[in-house]
Amino acid sequence: MSKVTEVAPQKKNPLRFNIFLDGEFAFGADEDLVVNRRLVVGKIIDPRDLDKILFEAEVGKLIEKMYRWFGLRQHSEKEVRDYFRRKTFSQLVIDAVVDVLKKKGMIDDLIFAKAWTEARRRSKQKGIRAIKAELFQKGIAKEIIEEVVSSRSSAVSEEDLAKLALEKKMRTWRNLDPQKFKQKAYEFLMRKGFEYEVIKGIIEKLGKKE
């Protein structure tokens, strides 16, 4: 049996605590672990429970890192799992971290897919075909991808995005003959991931204007 003899806030992070057992430092714990496991001075801990607490403490430490990582942008479940696999953590630890992040609402593939779609459409003028491929690579389920793509919550249409993407190139290609311009425009918008029918419509309209 072990006895909690001190619970002291860490100097650099007062939301984390140093736990001392039988007068010696044992492990660091976040606020959730201290509360959930009732880690107070005088508590007696069974060796079997201690193993579980140490595991939860390790998971809590990893969650702290995730707060900073998610502060940069939202991440899909696959991205999180891939991150920890690269760090060679066990499947047990990875599953535990993902479970906690889901409970905290930090991992939600539907929210991630919506945010990713809007960001890529606005900042990169990416077409739906390209975005679908990107979401698939991020591990988003097919049904979620279809739901997000079909909702098209953005006020900017696919055609308008394609026009915006093409505008910058039109200045560069303004001296090309019509056929060469048409070929370059098709190739450029296809690489951007726009659907063939959208591209065809825009090119035809440009041809009529000329």
Beta strands, then each sheet from edge to edge (+ up, - down):
strand 1: 2-9
strand 2: 16-21
strand 3: 24-30
strand 4: 44-45
sheet 1: 3+ 2- 1+ 4-
end
